[in-house]
């Protein structure tokens, strides 16, 4: 068995995928350990030579790199394909325009390798990620040292308080592969923002966690066509709404969550998702957008009325859903202030 599978969803990624792949190959160490696996998923690329590059990488590193080609199915389907082809004990998604830090990965890989052969390997490994705003020459480190114990395995009962800007993102997590398969994780096709489903829905199945305070993942921010670009998010608001509904349906709070601290975190995460839906619909500022905003809140109320009451009246969502045009402006201004303070997107 491989110690870990890295899945790289690639769609017209020829301009930057090499840096990503090279950073993952370095996880083999100076000795070139062959216990890692890289699954490059070519998601129906047609505008460049992504497919050919994937095949060349496989030829250069047989037994380590596997190129898989599929009809275009979107980021979620590429992750599904990566998981279906994974043979590693652990599974890590690395987007093709991002990369891994070599020094940090030495520590991460040491722990990953220590779990191979254990009767009950750790379910979830967490490390820090870094927003790399390349065009601004700035970076912001997102850590969890105030939330998680370090240097030992622990459970949800030992987790501390997450600050407003601290969420587990796809960038920071490494799941045990069979945990994801055992729960039947499947991400929707042709849908952006599915990373929220990936990092949220498996959490109630996680019993053991290990945190490393190292800056593992470098998250590139700055391309105009990037899914987290503000104008792009407004144009894809239907997909943000779809992902949020899937999350509401997938985990029934609190019944599906075994531990109070995890329940509180997941409720806060859902509150953040509802806030994003609300604020971008208010930015669109049309009658249809207001109808959609009412509809997503109604969906939450109909499917989990207790969570609806708490989330709707949270500080986060009271500010973003104030009535009247003035309330809309206040909510959008608050969002942009938070964006500057917490350095997201």
Residue, then its C-alpha position, 0 to 999 in steps of 0.5 A: x500500500x502507498x502511504x498517501x495519494x495526492x490527487x491533482x484535478x487539472x483542467x487546462x492547467x498546462x501553464x502551472x501544473x508542473x510546479x504543483x507536481x514537482x512540489x508533490x514529488x519532493x514529498x518522496x524525499x531526497x531518496x525518492x521514496x516510492x510510497x507516494x502516489x500522484x493521480x493527475x486527473x485530466x478533466x477533459x482539457x481541450x485548450x492546451x496540452x494538459x493531457x499530454x503533459x499528464x501522460x509525460x509525467x506518468x512516463x517519467x515516474x511510472x509506479x508513482x504518477x498515474x494519468x487519468x483522463x475523463x470527460x469534463x465533469x468539473x472539480x468535484x468529479x475530478x476529486x471523485x476520480x482521484x479517490x476512486x483511483x487512490x491506493x494510498x492510506x491517506x488522500x490529499x487533494x492539491x489543486x493544479x495551481x497550488x503547491x506544497x511546501x517542501x520543508x513542511x511536508x517533511x514533517x507531514x510525511x513523517x507522521x503519515x508514514x508512521x501510521x502505515x501498518x497501525x491497526x487504527x491509523x489517525x482519521x484526519x491529519x491537519x496542517x496550516x495553509x498559506x494564502x499566496x497573493x502572488x500579484x500583491x506579493x503578500x501572504x497570509x498564514x492560516x494556522x490552528x495552534x490556538x484550536x488543536x493540541x500539538x504533537x499527539x493524537x486527539x479527539x473532538x472533545x479536546x478541540x478549542x475555539x475557532x476564531x472567525x477566520x479559522x475554518x478547515x479548508x480542503x487545503x488544510x486536511x488529509x483524510x484517511x482514504x477508507x474513511x472517505x470511501x466508507x462513508x460513500x463520499x461523492x461530490x456533484x459534477x459540474x459544480x464549483x465550491x465542492x471543496x466545502x462539501x469535501x471538508x464538511x460532510x466527512x467530519x462526523x465520521x472522524x474520531x481521531x485527529x493529528x495537527x502539525x503546526x507547519x505551513x503545508x499548503x500554498x494556496x494561489x490567489x489572484x487569477x482573474x478567472x479563479x472561482x473565488x474571484x468576486x465577480x466570478x462568485x456572483x456569476x456562479x451563485x447558483x452553484x454556491x446555493x447548490x453546495x449549501x443545500x447539499x451540506x444542509x441535507x448531508x448532515x442533520x445538526x445536531x443529531x448526526x454529530x456525536x460531539x458538542x464541540x464539533x456540532x458548534x464548529x459545523x453550525x458555524x461553518x454552515x452559518x458562514x456558507x449562508x452568509x456567503x450566499x446572502x452577501x453575494x445575492x445582495x451584491x447582485x441586487x435584483x428581484x430574482x436574487x432577493x427571491x433566491x436569498x429568501x429561498x435558501x433561508x426557507x430551505x434551511x428553515x424547512x429542513x432544520x428549524x432549530x439550526x435556522x433560528x440560531x444561524x439566522x440570528x447569529x452576528x454573522x447573518x444578522x448583519x448581512x440580512x438587514x432589511x431595506x437598501x440601506x441594510x443591503x449596503x451595510x451588509x456588503x460593507x461589513x463583508x468587505x471590512x471582514x475581507x480586509x481584516x481576515x485576508x481571505x480571497 
